[in-house]
Amino acid sequence: MHLLTPDPLPLIERGLAVFSLPRGGRLPAGPGWQADCLRTTEDVRKQWRPGDNIGIGCWANQLVVLDPMWTTAGTAG
């Protein structure tokens, strides 16, 4: 089995601000994460922890994202 290691550099190179999520997690580690978005390859190389998941800073990137949660019945929950 081949496991992929999340790499934020391609996203940074495309102009997106990113933040780290705990390994295997989908939620930010704690308060203040919105202000901790990394915007440069230098910042990522200094601050990124290997194995962390990648979060996209929607507010920092002026993005709007819809992520509906669907139940097994097929309705938004």
N, CA, C and O atoms as a printed pandas DataFrame, in Angstrom:
     atom_number atom_name residue_name chain_id  residue_number  x_coord  y_coord  z_coord
0              1         N          MET        A               1    0.846   -1.172    0.000
1              2        CA          MET        A               1    0.000    0.000    0.000
2              3         C          MET        A               1    0.894    1.238    0.000
3              4         O          MET        A               1    1.867    1.309    0.750
4              5         N          HIS        A               2    0.561    2.196   -0.832
5              6        CA          HIS        A               2    1.327    3.428   -0.949
6              7         C          HIS        A               2    0.578    4.554   -0.234
7              8         O          HIS        A               2   -0.560    4.873   -0.580
8              9         N          LEU        A               3    1.224    5.147    0.759
9             10        CA          LEU        A               3    0.601    6.247    1.483
10            11         C          LEU        A               3    1.147    7.569    0.959
11            12         O          LEU        A               3    2.358    7.729    0.802
12            13         N          LEU        A               4    0.269    8.498    0.696
13            14        CA          LEU        A               4    0.681    9.816    0.227
14            15         C          LEU        A               4    0.929   10.730    1.413
15            16         O          LEU        A               4    0.185   10.707    2.393
16            17         N          THR        A               5    1.967   11.525    1.320
17            18        CA          THR        A               5    2.246   12.531    2.336
18            19         C          THR        A               5    1.719   13.854    1.818
19            20         O          THR        A               5    2.141   14.296    0.750
20            21         N          PRO        A               6    0.811   14.506    2.537
21            22        CA          PRO        A               6    0.284   15.786    2.077
22            23         C          PRO        A               6    1.404   16.807    1.892
23            24         O          PRO        A               6    2.245   16.981    2.775
24            25         N          ASP        A               7    1.412   17.474    0.752
25            26        CA          ASP        A               7    2.440   18.471    0.437
26            27         C          ASP        A               7    1.768   19.796    0.107
27            28         O          ASP        A               7    1.116   19.906   -0.932
28            29         N          PRO        A               8    1.909   20.803    0.960
29            30        CA          PRO        A               8    1.252   22.085    0.720
30            31         C          PRO        A               8    1.946   22.961   -0.324
31            32         O          PRO        A               8    1.351   23.933   -0.789
32            33         N          LEU        A               9    3.181   22.645   -0.703
33            34        CA          LEU        A               9    3.926   23.531   -1.608
34            35         C          LEU        A               9    3.248   23.747   -2.965
35            36         O          LEU        A               9    3.227   24.882   -3.441
36            37         N          PRO        A              10    2.693   22.716   -3.608
37            38        CA          PRO        A              10    2.012   22.986   -4.884
38            39         C          PRO        A              10    0.850   23.970   -4.744
39            40         O          PRO        A              10    0.581   24.749   -5.658
40            41         N          LEU        A              11    0.162   23.936   -3.603
41            42        CA          LEU        A              11   -0.945   24.877   -3.385
42            43         C          LEU        A              11   -0.415   26.295   -3.185
43            44         O          LEU        A              11   -0.968   27.250   -3.730
44            45         N          ILE        A              12    0.649   26.430   -2.409
45            46        CA          ILE        A              12    1.279   27.735   -2.197
46            47         C          ILE        A              12    1.757   28.305   -3.533
47            48         O          ILE        A              12    1.581   29.491   -3.809
48            49         N          GLU        A              13    2.357   27.454   -4.352
49            50        CA          GLU        A              13    2.858   27.897   -5.660
50            51         C          GLU        A              13    1.732   28.358   -6.580
51            52         O          GLU        A              13    1.965   29.124   -7.515
52            53         N          ARG        A              14    0.512   27.893   -6.317
53            54        CA          ARG        A              14   -0.659   28.335   -7.094
54            55         C          ARG        A              14   -1.327   29.563   -6.475
55            56         O          ARG        A              14   -2.354   30.034   -6.963
56            57         N          GLY        A              15   -0.732   30.075   -5.393
57            58        CA          GLY        A              15   -1.232   31.297   -4.788
58            59         C          GLY        A              15   -2.240   31.117   -3.672
59            60         O          GLY        A              15   -2.845   32.094   -3.231
60            61         N          LEU        A              16   -2.438   29.878   -3.196
61            62        CA          LEU        A              16   -3.394   29.631   -2.120
62            63         C          LEU        A              16   -2.708   29.686   -0.757
63            64         O          LEU        A              16   -1.583   29.210   -0.606
64            65         N          ALA        A              17   -3.378   30.261    0.225
65            66        CA          ALA        A              17   -2.903   30.242    1.603
66            67         C          ALA        A              17   -3.387   28.941    2.245
67            68         O          ALA        A              17   -4.526   28.527    2.028
68            69         N          VAL        A              18   -2.531   28.301    3.030
69            70        CA          VAL        A              18   -2.861   27.021    3.651
70            71         C          VAL        A              18   -2.579   27.067    5.146
71            72         O          VAL        A              18   -1.849   27.936    5.624
72            73         N          PHE        A              19   -3.162   26.128    5.877
73            74        CA          PHE        A              19   -2.827   25.950    7.285
74            75         C          PHE        A              19   -2.769   24.452    7.556
75            76         O          PHE        A              19   -3.371   23.655    6.836
76            77         N          SER        A              20   -2.044   24.085    8.594
77            78        CA          SER        A              20   -1.892   22.660    8.883
78            79         C          SER        A              20   -3.041   22.170    9.754
79            80         O          SER        A              20   -3.566   22.893   10.601
80            81         N          LEU        A              21   -3.407   20.929    9.516
81            82        CA          LEU        A              21   -4.389   20.210   10.318
82            83         C          LEU        A              21   -3.648   19.040   10.963
83            84         O          LEU        A              21   -2.748   18.470   10.346
84            85         N          PRO        A              22   -4.005   18.678   12.180
85            86        CA          PRO        A              22   -3.328   17.542   12.815
86            87         C          PRO        A              22   -3.391   16.301   11.927
87            88         O          PRO        A              22   -4.367   16.083   11.209
88            89         N          ARG        A              23   -2.355   15.511   11.987
89            90        CA          ARG        A              23   -2.270   14.282   11.183
90            91         C          ARG        A              23   -3.550   13.472   11.329
91            92         O          ARG        A              23   -3.977   13.160   12.441
92            93         N          GLY        A              24   -4.151   13.139   10.204
93            94        CA          GLY        A              24   -5.377   12.350   10.190
94            95         C          GLY        A              24   -6.634   13.120   10.555
95            96         O          GLY        A              24   -7.725   12.552   10.577
96            97         N          GLY        A              25   -6.491   14.412   10.840
97            98        CA          GLY        A              25   -7.638   15.195   11.279
98            99         C          GLY        A              25   -8.239   16.049   10.183
99           100         O          GLY        A              25   -7.650   16.260    9.123
100          101         N          ARG        A              26   -9.439   16.535   10.480
101          102        CA          ARG        A              26  -10.128   17.432    9.554
102          103         C          ARG        A              26  -10.441   18.775   10.196
103          104         O          ARG        A              26  -10.960   19.674    9.535
104          105         N          LEU        A              27  -10.129   18.916   11.480
105          106        CA          LEU        A              27  -10.427   20.142   12.204
106          107         C          LEU        A              27   -9.129   20.809   12.645
107          108         O          LEU        A              27   -8.172   20.116   12.992
108          109         N          PRO        A              28   -9.078   22.146   12.638
109          110        CA          PRO        A              28   -7.880   22.858   13.093
110          111         C          PRO        A              28   -7.547   22.505   14.544
111          112         O          PRO        A              28   -8.422   22.137   15.328
112          113         N          ALA        A              29   -6.271   22.625   14.875
113          114        CA          ALA        A              29   -5.784   22.208   16.200
114          115         C          ALA        A              29   -6.291   23.078   17.335
115          116         O          ALA        A              29   -6.461   22.584   18.450
116          117         N          GLY        A              30   -6.536   24.350   17.088
117          118        CA          GLY        A              30   -6.968   25.201   18.191
118          119         C          GLY        A              30   -7.316   26.593   17.716
119          120         O          GLY        A              30   -7.384   26.843   16.513
120          121         N          PRO        A              31   -7.539   27.512   18.660
121          122        CA          PRO        A              31   -7.930   28.872   18.294
122          123         C          PRO        A              31   -6.805   29.602   17.554
123          124         O          PRO        A              31   -5.622   29.314   17.737
124          125         N          GLY        A              32   -7.210   30.545   16.722
125          126        CA          GLY        A              32   -6.256   31.372   16.001
126          127         C          GLY        A              32   -5.779   30.810   14.679
127          128         O          GLY        A              32   -4.937   31.415   14.015
128          129         N          TRP        A              33   -6.304   29.658   14.288
129          130        CA          TRP        A              33   -5.818   29.035   13.060
130          131         C          TRP        A              33   -6.101   29.883   11.826
131          132         O          TRP        A              33   -5.366   29.806   10.842
132          133         N          GLN        A              34   -7.167   30.699   11.869
133          134        CA          GLN        A              34   -7.496   31.527   10.704
134          135         C          GLN        A              34   -6.369   32.512   10.391
135          136         O          GLN        A              34   -6.123   32.832    9.228
136          137         N          ALA        A              35   -5.697   32.985   11.420
137          138        CA          ALA        A              35   -4.613   33.948   11.234
138          139         C          ALA        A              35   -3.279   33.263   10.955
139          140         O          ALA        A              35   -2.292   33.931   10.650
140          141         N          ASP        A              36   -3.244   31.940   11.058
141          142        CA          ASP        A              36   -1.986   31.210   10.886
142          143         C          ASP        A              36   -1.782   30.668    9.480
143          144         O          ASP        A              36   -0.925   29.808    9.276
144          145         N          CYS        A              37   -2.540   31.144    8.516
145          146        CA          CYS        A              37   -2.369   30.671    7.144
146          147         C          CYS        A              37   -0.961   30.991    6.651
147          148         O          CYS        A              37   -0.432   32.078    6.883
148          149         N          LEU        A              38   -0.386   30.039    5.981
149          150        CA          LEU        A              38    0.944   30.208    5.394
150          151         C          LEU        A              38    0.763   30.590    3.934
151          152         O          LEU        A              38   -0.068   30.018    3.229
152          153         N          ARG        A              39    1.547   31.558    3.491
153          154        CA          ARG        A              39    1.367   32.092    2.137
154          155         C          ARG        A              39    2.595   31.980    1.248
155          156         O          ARG        A              39    2.508   32.200    0.040
156          157         N          THR        A              40    3.733   31.641    1.831
157          158        CA          THR        A              40    4.967   31.567    1.032
158          159         C          THR        A              40    5.627   30.207    1.220
159          160         O          THR        A              40    5.429   29.539    2.235
160          161         N          THR        A              41    6.412   29.811    0.228
161          162        CA          THR        A              41    7.138   28.542    0.337
162          163         C          THR        A              41    8.117   28.597    1.502
163          164         O          THR        A              41    8.352   27.584    2.160
164          165         N          GLU        A              42    8.684   29.756    1.762
165          166        CA          GLU        A              42    9.609   29.898    2.893
166          167         C          GLU        A              42    8.895   29.624    4.220
167          168         O          GLU        A              42    9.421   28.920    5.082
168          169         N          ASP        A              43    7.688   30.190    4.374
169          170        CA          ASP        A              43    6.902   29.941    5.592
170          171         C          ASP        A              43    6.592   28.454    5.758
171          172         O          ASP        A              43    6.699   27.913    6.858
172          173         N          VAL        A              44    6.210   27.802    4.670
173          174        CA          VAL        A              44    5.887   26.373    4.739
174          175         C          VAL        A              44    7.122   25.581    5.140
175          176         O          VAL        A              44    7.041   24.708    6.004
176          177         N          ARG        A              45    8.245   25.867    4.536
177          178        CA          ARG        A              45    9.472   25.117    4.849
178          179         C          ARG        A              45    9.896   25.300    6.306
179          180         O          ARG        A              45   10.462   24.385    6.903
180          181         N          LYS        A              46    9.628   26.466    6.877
181          182        CA          LYS        A              46   10.002   26.733    8.271
182          183         C          LYS        A              46    9.017   26.136    9.274
183          184         O          LYS        A              46    9.422   25.666   10.337
184          185         N          GLN        A              47    7.714   26.154    8.938
185          186        CA          GLN        A              47    6.692   25.875    9.947
186          187         C          GLN        A              47    5.914   24.579    9.771
187          188         O          GLN        A              47    5.257   24.132   10.711
188          189         N          TRP        A              48    5.970   23.963    8.589
189          190        CA          TRP        A              48    5.125   22.788    8.344
190          191         C          TRP        A              48    5.676   21.568    9.054
191          192         O          TRP        A              48    6.879   21.310    9.029
192          193         N          ARG        A              49    4.774   20.810    9.696
193          194        CA          ARG        A              49    5.152   19.558   10.343
194          195         C          ARG        A              49    4.874   18.412    9.373
195          196         O          ARG        A              49    3.752   18.285    8.884
196          197         N          PRO        A              50    5.857   17.589    9.090
197          198        CA          PRO        A              50    5.654   16.462    8.169
198          199         C          PRO        A              50    4.482   15.601    8.611
199          200         O          PRO        A              50    4.348   15.275    9.790
200          201         N          GLY        A              51    3.639   15.239    7.661
201          202        CA          GLY        A              51    2.498   14.377    7.939
202          203         C          GLY        A              51    1.209   15.109    8.242
203          204         O          GLY        A              51    0.142   14.495    8.255
204          205         N          ASP        A              52    1.283   16.423    8.488
205          206        CA          ASP        A              52    0.058   17.169    8.749
206          207         C          ASP        A              52   -0.841   17.162    7.515
207          208         O          ASP        A              52   -0.365   17.120    6.381
208          209         N          ASN        A              53   -2.136   17.202    7.758
209          210        CA          ASN        A              53   -3.084   17.388    6.666
210          211         C          ASN        A              53   -3.095   18.856    6.263
211          212         O          ASN        A              53   -2.578   19.711    6.983
212          213         N          ILE        A              54   -3.687   19.143    5.109
213          214        CA          ILE        A              54   -3.683   20.499    4.568
214          215         C          ILE        A              54   -5.073   21.094    4.641
215          216         O          ILE        A              54   -6.052   20.482    4.215
216          217         N          GLY        A              55   -5.145   22.296    5.187
217          218        CA          GLY        A              55   -6.371   23.083    5.165
218          219         C          GLY        A              55   -6.179   24.261    4.227
219          220         O          GLY        A              55   -5.099   24.850    4.182
220          221         N          ILE        A              56   -7.204   24.606    3.485
221          222        CA          ILE        A              56   -7.157   25.769    2.591
222          223         C          ILE        A              56   -7.800   26.936    3.339
223          224         O          ILE        A              56   -8.931   26.825    3.812
224          225         N          GLY        A              57   -7.093   28.030    3.443
225          226        CA          GLY        A              57   -7.612   29.216    4.124
226          227         C          GLY        A              57   -8.619   29.935    3.233
227          228         O          GLY        A              57   -8.256   30.837    2.478
228          229         N          CYS        A              58   -9.872   29.535    3.323
229          230        CA          CYS        A              58  -10.903   30.103    2.441
230          231         C          CYS        A              58  -11.002   31.616    2.596
231          232         O          CYS        A              58  -11.004   32.340    1.600
232          233         N          TRP        A              59  -11.084   32.100    3.828
233          234        CA          TRP        A              59  -11.188   33.542    4.054
234          235         C          TRP        A              59   -9.944   34.239    3.509
235          236         O          TRP        A              59  -10.050   35.263    2.835
236          237         N          ALA        A              60   -8.774   33.693    3.798
237          238        CA          ALA        A              60   -7.518   34.295    3.341
238          239         C          ALA        A              60   -7.407   34.309    1.819
239          240         O          ALA        A              60   -6.726   35.163    1.250
240          241         N          ASN        A              61   -8.073   33.366    1.165
241          242        CA          ASN        A              61   -8.029   33.256   -0.289
242          243         C          ASN        A              61   -9.245   33.872   -0.965
243          244         O          ASN        A              61   -9.366   33.827   -2.190
244          245         N          GLN        A              62  -10.140   34.444   -0.179
245          246        CA          GLN        A              62  -11.381   35.025   -0.673
246          247         C          GLN        A              62  -12.203   33.992   -1.452
247          248         O          GLN        A              62  -12.719   34.266   -2.536
248          249         N          LEU        A              63  -12.305   32.795   -0.859
249          250        CA          LEU        A              63  -13.067   31.701   -1.454
250          251         C          LEU        A              63  -14.320   31.437   -0.639
251          252         O          LEU        A              63  -14.344   31.638    0.575
252          253         N          VAL        A              64  -15.345   30.987   -1.317
253          254        CA          VAL        A              64  -16.545   30.500   -0.652
254          255         C          VAL        A              64  -16.665   29.030   -1.028
255          256         O          VAL        A              64  -16.633   28.669   -2.205
256          257         N          VAL        A              65  -16.804   28.192   -0.008
257          258        CA          VAL        A              65  -16.869   26.751   -0.232
258          259         C          VAL        A              65  -18.132   26.214    0.426
259          260         O          VAL        A              65  -18.417   26.535    1.580
260          261         N          LEU        A              66  -18.874   25.413   -0.288
261          262        CA          LEU        A              66  -20.038   24.719    0.263
262          263         C          LEU        A              66  -19.655   23.268    0.492
263          264         O          LEU        A              66  -19.180   22.594   -0.422
264          265         N          ASP        A              67  -19.860   22.793    1.697
265          266        CA          ASP        A              67  -19.506   21.417    2.053
266          267         C          ASP        A              67  -20.676   20.795    2.791
267          268         O          ASP        A              67  -20.626   20.644    4.011
268          269         N          PRO        A              68  -21.737   20.428    2.067
269          270        CA          PRO        A              68  -22.902   19.857    2.751
270          271         C          PRO        A              68  -22.578   18.468    3.312
271          272         O          PRO        A              68  -21.850   17.679    2.711
272          273         N          MET        A              69  -23.138   18.215    4.459
273          274        CA          MET        A              69  -22.986   16.889    5.083
274          275         C          MET        A              69  -24.237   16.088    4.739
275          276         O          MET        A              69  -25.343   16.491    5.100
276          277         N          TRP        A              70  -24.085   14.980    4.059
277          278        CA          TRP        A              70  -25.216   14.174    3.635
278          279         C          TRP        A              70  -25.367   12.970    4.547
279          280         O          TRP        A              70  -24.386   12.323    4.913
280          281         N          THR        A              71  -26.596   12.681    4.903
281          282        CA          THR        A              71  -26.876   11.524    5.736
282          283         C          THR        A              71  -27.022   10.303    4.830
283          284         O          THR        A              71  -27.042   10.427    3.606
284          285         N          THR        A              72  -27.124    9.133    5.437
285          286        CA          THR        A              72  -27.309    7.919    4.644
286          287         C          THR        A              72  -28.642    7.918    3.926
287          288         O          THR        A              72  -28.812    7.187    2.950
288          289         N          ALA        A              73  -29.600    8.727    4.388
289          290        CA          ALA        A              73  -30.903    8.822    3.728
290          291         C          ALA        A              73  -30.854    9.738    2.511
291          292         O          ALA        A              73  -31.841    9.868    1.788
292          293         N          GLY        A              74  -29.692   10.381    2.284
293          294        CA          GLY        A              74  -29.558   11.249    1.117
294          295         C          GLY        A              74  -30.013   12.674    1.339
295          296         O          GLY        A              74  -30.185   13.430    0.383
296          297         N          THR        A              75  -30.211   13.047    2.592
297          298        CA          THR        A              75  -30.621   14.421    2.880
298          299         C          THR        A              75  -29.518   15.141    3.644
299          300         O          THR        A              75  -28.710   14.518    4.333
300          301         N          ALA        A              76  -29.499   16.450    3.511
301          302        CA          ALA        A              76  -28.494   17.228    4.243
302          303         C          ALA        A              76  -28.760   17.097    5.731
303          304         O          ALA        A              76  -29.904   17.179    6.178
304          305         N          GLY        A              77  -27.676   16.890    6.506
305          306        CA          GLY        A              77  -27.857   16.693    7.935
306          307         C          GLY        A              77  -27.014   17.600    8.764
307          308         O          GLY        A              77  -27.067   17.541    9.993
